[in-house]
Amino acid sequence: MNSDPAPSASGAPTPGRGRVALVTGVSRRAGIGLAVAQRLHERGATVHATGWPPHDAEMPWGAADRQHGGQDERATALGRLPFDVHRDDLEEPRAPAALVERVVAEHGGIDVIVAVHARSSHRSLADVDAVELDRCWAVNVRSIVLMAQAFGAVRRPDPAARSPRGRMIWFTSGQHLAPMEEEIAYAATKGALHQLTRSIDHALARRGIVANCINPGPVDTGYAHGEAHDRIASMFPDGRWPSPDDAADVVELLVSDKGAQLRGQVIDAEAGFDRFVRPPGA
């Protein structure tokens, strides 16, 4: 699974050709996870997608995307896809390693992990409790560390490759750029991922894996509507929200050979988002 990608019909190499990619957080039509999974499939990768719809069903945006049961209902919620979408509760301690092992068993290896999954949490410092802090830690941090551990254990570098072909990517938020006081548990765990990036990348390098972290800024995944949606759009220089496809563009670069020089980086791909601009009429 470590060979250089085959050329496309145009003669340019495709970043996914011959590679097996695990994408987590694939449970919503408007989500970054689905956009990433579709993009890697289009670029030639064998995609193993997974999500955990019960969490989305608890969220304000989840009503239109709820999935209850079998593959047919999941396909209806996400649209007909060229790959299956599995269900994995990554809050469970054993689930991250078991997921990596299952991908290897089903596909003969694993080359790319894009961990998009996260537990959203909207509790202030006054409201957050130990249970919520622990749940966010388990989903947002522990699962990714254990997934990285399992990835390193099964991945073997190819000394003949021109550059490392393994990739692991996860997502942080903007907690390092401005306060997120209404999302204390979420901000704490995303901050931990931010700070772990260089250390995990260094640990995985000997296995031929390059690791990076993306801060995509606000992305139009359906959680804001009406005046709030318009107000946030006005905080971008282009006057529009970035889409999940925009986030997939960044992932595609990092997965490609052209992105191999970016190692252990936290990439603020926020499209110029200005948290401190005064919206029109303010």
BELPECOR-V256354 format. One record per pair of residues at least 4 apart in sequence whose ideal C-beta (glycine too) atoms are under 6 Angstrom apart, sorted by the first residue. I is the first residue (numbers start at 1). GAP is how many residues later the second one is. Records with the same first field share a line. If there is no record, write none. Layout:
# BELPECOR-V256354
I->GAP, GAP
This chain:
# BELPECOR-V256354
1->19, 108, 110
2->156, 159, 163
3->15
5->8, 9, 12
6->11
7->4, 6
8->4, 6
14->29, 30
15->28, 240, 241
16->24, 27, 28, 29
17->27
19->26, 92, 93
20->26, 87, 89, 90, 91
21->19, 24, 26, 91
22->26, 81, 91
23->10, 13, 14, 26, 91
24->26, 91, 92, 93
25->8, 26, 91, 92
26->7, 8, 11, 23, 25, 59
27->24, 26, 29
28->28, 37
29->49
30->191, 192
31->190
32->84, 212, 215
33->83
35->209, 210, 213
36->78, 212, 215
37->10, 12
39->209, 213
40->5, 7
41->6, 41, 42
46->61
47->36
48->55
49->34, 36
50->36, 38
52->37
53->14
56->6, 9
57->5, 9
59->61
61->161, 162
62->4
65->12
67->6, 7, 10
69->4
74->11
75->5
88->7, 11
89->6
90->5, 6, 27, 49, 53
91->47, 48
94->4
96->47, 50, 51
97->49, 53
100->50, 51
103->4, 7
104->5, 6, 50
111->55
112->55, 143
113->38, 55
114->55, 137
115->29, 55
118->22
119->17, 20, 21
121->11, 15, 62, 64, 65
122->61
123->4, 5, 9
124->58
125->59
128->4, 56, 57
132->53
133->52
136->4, 49, 53
137->4, 5, 52
138->4
139->4
140->49
141->48, 51
144->26
148->52
151->4
152->52, 55
155->11, 52, 54
157->50, 51
161->4
163->94, 97
164->44, 46
166->42, 43
167->43, 88
168->41, 43
169->43, 82, 85
170->23, 43
171->43
172->18, 21, 22, 41, 43
173->17
174->4
175->5, 12, 15, 16
176->18
178->97
180->7
183->4
194->72
196->4
197->16, 67, 69
198->66
200->11
201->10, 62, 63
204->5, 7
210->53
212->42, 50, 53
213->53
214->36, 53, 55
215->53
216->31, 53
217->53, 56
218->14
219->23, 28
220->21, 23
224->4, 5, 8
225->4
231->48
233->6, 7, 8
234->45, 46
235->38, 39, 42
236->35, 37
237->35
242->4, 29
250->19
253->6
254->5
278->4
